[in-house]
Amino acid sequence: MKKVLTLLAVITLLVSCQTVRVSQDYAIGTEFNNYKTYAFFKKGIDEAKISELDKKRILRAIDTEMSAKGFVKSENPDIMVSIFTDSKERVDVYNNNWGWGFGYGWGWGGGFWGNNRNSVNRTTEGILYIDLIDAKKKELIWQGVGKAPLKSTPEEKVERTNEIVKEILTQYPPMPSN
């Protein structure tokens, strides 16, 4: 029984340390190498329904990652960066069917007894959309999405925000599949 409890504790720990899940979409035919400068799209940032503290965390993380990619912040940018956020409750159900069996008599038979327990894990998952908009054409050229369980302390929030933004922007520029 102690081994089973240890296994359940490890599974719970792994679930709570879930990684960021990311995806992207982009305008096919866009020459992404032509974009070198950026600025934040104030209207889009202002409409994000999160706290000012979380907005600052996200914008700082985006600045860091854009700089790492060689982009320069500009008053006359090539692309505008906007964000959108959402959250949802994620429910994971784990079917823990384990048990022991025995047999007796002639041929197959006997009984089976064990423990058939399900465990349910509920977490609030944050979703961050990062939109890159061609500043001249005013058209969306790339969108990255990251999903991950939210954290509660300010230090954990900074760490998780940096992780989400980094994972999203790792996909930029997109590499078309051939």
C-alpha positions as CSV (number, residue, x, y, z in Angstrom):
1,M,0.0,0.0,0.0
2,K,2.9,2.4,0.8
3,K,4.2,1.9,-2.8
4,V,0.9,2.8,-4.2
5,L,0.6,6.0,-2.2
6,T,4.2,6.9,-3.2
7,L,3.3,6.3,-6.9
8,L,0.2,8.5,-6.6
9,A,2.2,11.3,-4.9
10,V,4.8,11.1,-7.8
11,I,2.0,11.3,-10.4
12,T,0.4,14.3,-8.6
13,L,3.8,16.0,-8.5
14,L,4.3,15.4,-12.2
15,V,0.9,16.7,-13.1
16,S,1.5,19.9,-11.0
17,C,4.8,20.5,-12.9
18,Q,3.2,20.4,-16.3
19,T,5.1,22.1,-19.1
20,V,3.8,24.8,-21.4
21,R,1.9,23.6,-24.4
22,V,2.3,25.8,-27.4
23,S,1.0,26.2,-30.9
24,Q,1.3,28.8,-33.7
25,D,-0.4,30.0,-36.8
26,Y,0.9,32.3,-39.5
27,A,0.3,33.9,-42.8
28,I,1.8,31.7,-45.5
29,G,4.1,33.5,-47.9
30,T,5.1,36.2,-45.3
31,E,8.8,37.1,-45.4
32,F,9.5,37.0,-41.7
33,N,13.2,37.9,-42.2
34,N,12.1,41.4,-43.3
35,Y,10.9,42.3,-39.8
36,K,13.6,43.8,-37.5
37,T,11.8,46.3,-35.2
38,Y,8.8,46.1,-33.0
39,A,6.5,48.1,-30.6
40,F,3.6,47.1,-28.4
41,F,0.1,47.6,-29.8
42,K,-1.3,49.7,-27.0
43,K,-5.0,49.2,-27.8
44,G,-4.6,45.4,-27.7
45,I,-2.5,45.5,-24.5
46,D,-5.0,47.7,-22.8
47,E,-7.9,45.4,-23.6
48,A,-6.2,42.3,-22.1
49,K,-8.3,41.3,-19.1
50,I,-5.6,40.7,-16.5
51,S,-4.0,42.7,-13.7
52,E,-1.5,45.5,-14.5
53,L,1.1,43.4,-12.7
54,D,0.6,40.5,-15.0
55,K,0.6,42.7,-18.0
56,K,4.0,44.1,-16.9
57,R,5.3,40.6,-16.4
58,I,4.2,39.6,-19.9
59,L,5.6,42.7,-21.6
60,R,8.9,42.4,-19.8
61,A,9.2,38.8,-20.9
62,I,8.3,39.7,-24.5
63,D,10.9,42.5,-24.5
64,T,13.5,40.0,-23.3
65,E,12.7,37.4,-25.9
66,M,12.4,39.8,-28.8
67,S,15.8,41.3,-27.9
68,A,17.2,37.8,-27.8
69,K,15.9,37.3,-31.4
70,G,17.7,40.5,-32.6
71,F,14.6,42.7,-32.7
72,V,14.9,46.4,-31.7
73,K,12.1,48.4,-30.0
74,S,11.2,51.3,-32.2
75,E,8.8,54.3,-32.5
76,N,8.4,53.3,-36.2
77,P,8.2,49.5,-36.0
78,D,7.9,46.8,-38.6
79,I,5.6,44.8,-36.4
80,M,3.2,45.5,-33.6
81,V,3.0,43.1,-30.7
82,S,-0.4,42.5,-29.1
83,I,-1.5,40.0,-26.4
84,F,-4.8,38.4,-25.4
85,T,-5.3,36.2,-22.3
86,D,-7.8,33.7,-21.2
87,S,-8.1,31.0,-18.6
88,K,-10.0,27.8,-18.1
89,E,-10.3,25.0,-15.6
90,R,-8.5,21.9,-16.7
91,V,-9.7,18.6,-15.3
92,D,-7.5,15.5,-15.5
93,V,-9.0,12.1,-14.5
94,Y,-6.6,9.3,-13.7
95,N,-8.0,5.8,-13.7
96,N,-6.0,3.8,-11.1
97,N,-7.2,0.3,-11.7
98,W,-4.9,-2.1,-10.0
99,G,-5.5,-5.2,-8.0
100,W,-4.5,-8.8,-7.4
101,G,-6.0,-12.0,-8.6
102,F,-6.0,-15.7,-7.7
103,G,-7.3,-18.8,-9.2
104,Y,-8.5,-22.2,-7.9
105,G,-10.2,-25.3,-9.1
106,W,-10.2,-26.9,-12.6
107,G,-9.6,-24.5,-15.5
108,W,-10.1,-20.8,-15.3
109,G,-11.9,-19.4,-12.4
110,G,-11.4,-17.8,-9.1
111,G,-11.9,-14.3,-8.1
112,F,-10.4,-10.9,-8.5
113,W,-10.2,-8.2,-5.9
114,G,-8.4,-4.9,-5.8
115,N,-8.8,-1.2,-5.8
116,N,-10.5,0.6,-8.6
117,R,-10.1,4.3,-7.7
118,N,-10.2,7.3,-9.9
119,S,-8.4,10.5,-9.0
120,V,-9.4,13.9,-10.4
121,N,-7.0,16.8,-10.6
122,R,-8.4,20.3,-11.3
123,T,-6.1,23.2,-12.2
124,T,-6.7,26.7,-13.6
125,E,-4.8,26.9,-16.8
126,G,-3.8,30.3,-18.3
127,I,-3.8,30.9,-22.0
128,L,-1.6,33.6,-23.6
129,Y,-1.9,34.6,-27.2
130,I,0.9,36.7,-28.7
131,D,0.0,38.4,-32.0
132,L,2.5,39.9,-34.4
133,I,0.9,42.4,-36.7
134,D,2.5,43.9,-39.8
135,A,2.6,47.6,-38.9
136,K,2.2,48.9,-42.5
137,K,-0.4,46.6,-43.7
138,K,-2.3,46.3,-40.4
139,E,-2.6,42.6,-40.8
140,L,-2.0,39.7,-38.4
141,I,1.1,37.8,-39.7
142,W,1.8,35.4,-36.8
143,Q,0.1,34.2,-33.6
144,G,1.6,32.0,-30.9
145,V,-0.4,30.4,-28.1
146,G,0.8,29.0,-24.8
147,K,-1.2,27.1,-22.2
148,A,0.0,26.3,-18.7
149,P,-1.2,25.9,-15.2
150,L,-1.2,29.2,-13.3
151,K,0.9,29.9,-10.3
152,S,0.0,31.9,-7.2
153,T,3.0,33.6,-5.7
154,P,4.6,36.7,-7.4
155,E,7.9,34.9,-7.8
156,E,6.2,31.8,-9.3
157,K,4.2,34.1,-11.6
158,V,7.3,35.8,-13.0
159,E,9.0,32.4,-13.6
160,R,5.9,30.9,-15.2
161,T,5.3,34.0,-17.4
162,N,8.9,34.0,-18.6
163,E,8.6,30.3,-19.4
164,I,5.3,30.7,-21.3
165,V,6.6,33.7,-23.4
166,K,9.9,32.0,-24.1
167,E,8.2,28.8,-25.3
168,I,5.7,30.7,-27.5
169,L,8.4,32.9,-29.2
170,T,10.7,29.9,-29.7
171,Q,8.3,29.1,-32.6
172,Y,9.0,32.5,-34.3
173,P,10.0,32.8,-37.1
174,P,8.0,29.8,-38.3
175,M,9.7,27.0,-40.2
176,P,7.3,25.9,-42.9
177,S,7.0,22.1,-43.3
178,N,8.0,20.8,-46.7
